[in-house]
């Protein structure tokens, strides 16, 4: 898997990157077209709800125009 695929996976499916995470809930998403920056906030839901707390995560990344996939990231 190349680095673009890993970064895209991390943004789209954090539960596959962080093993103790069951899923994520998107709270907000904002794109800055002129700057080619995308911001999102999400809540990470743990698998072990009785032991771990929910986490809030802010993610900011640059969008790569040369990729064919809409969600592919740098």
C-alpha positions in Angstrom: 0.0 0.0 0.0 1.4 3.4 -1.0 1.5 6.4 1.3 -1.4 8.1 -0.4 -3.6 5.0 0.2 -2.6 4.9 3.8 -3.4 8.6 4.4 -6.7 8.2 2.6 -7.6 5.2 4.7 -6.6 7.1 7.9 -9.0 9.9 7.0 -11.9 7.7 5.8 -11.7 4.7 8.1 -9.8 5.4 11.3 -11.1 2.1 12.8 -8.8 0.3 10.4 -5.8 2.3 11.6 -6.5 2.5 15.3 -7.3 -1.0 16.4 -9.2 0.0 19.6 -11.5 2.3 17.6 -14.9 0.8 16.6 -16.0 3.7 14.4 -15.9 7.4 13.9 -18.7 10.0 13.7 -18.1 13.0 11.4 -19.0 16.2 13.4 -18.0 18.8 10.8 -16.2 19.1 7.5 -14.8 22.2 5.8 -12.9 22.7 2.6 -10.8 25.7 1.6 -10.7 25.5 -2.2 -8.2 28.3 -2.7 -5.8 26.8 -0.2 -6.6 23.1 -1.1 -7.0 22.4 2.6 -9.6 20.2 4.1 -10.5 20.2 7.8 -12.7 17.8 9.6 -13.7 17.1 13.2 -14.7 13.6 14.3 -15.6 11.6 17.3 -13.7 8.3 17.7 -15.9 5.7 19.4 -13.8 3.0 21.3 -14.5 -0.7 21.1 -14.0 -1.0 24.9 -16.6 1.5 26.0 -16.3 0.5 29.7 -12.5 1.1 29.7 -11.8 3.8 27.1 -13.2 7.3 26.6 -14.5 8.7 23.3 -12.0 11.0 21.6 -12.5 14.1 19.6 -10.1 14.5 16.7 -9.4 17.5 14.4 -7.8 16.5 11.1 -6.3 18.9 8.6 -4.7 17.9 5.3 -3.8 19.1 1.8 -5.9 17.8 -1.1 -3.9 16.5 -4.1 -5.5 17.6 -7.4 -3.5 15.2 -9.5 -5.2 12.1 -8.0 -8.2 10.6 -9.6 -10.0 9.8 -6.4 -12.1 12.7 -4.9 -10.9 11.8 -1.4 -7.3 11.0 -2.1 -5.0 13.1 0.1 -1.3 14.2 0.3 
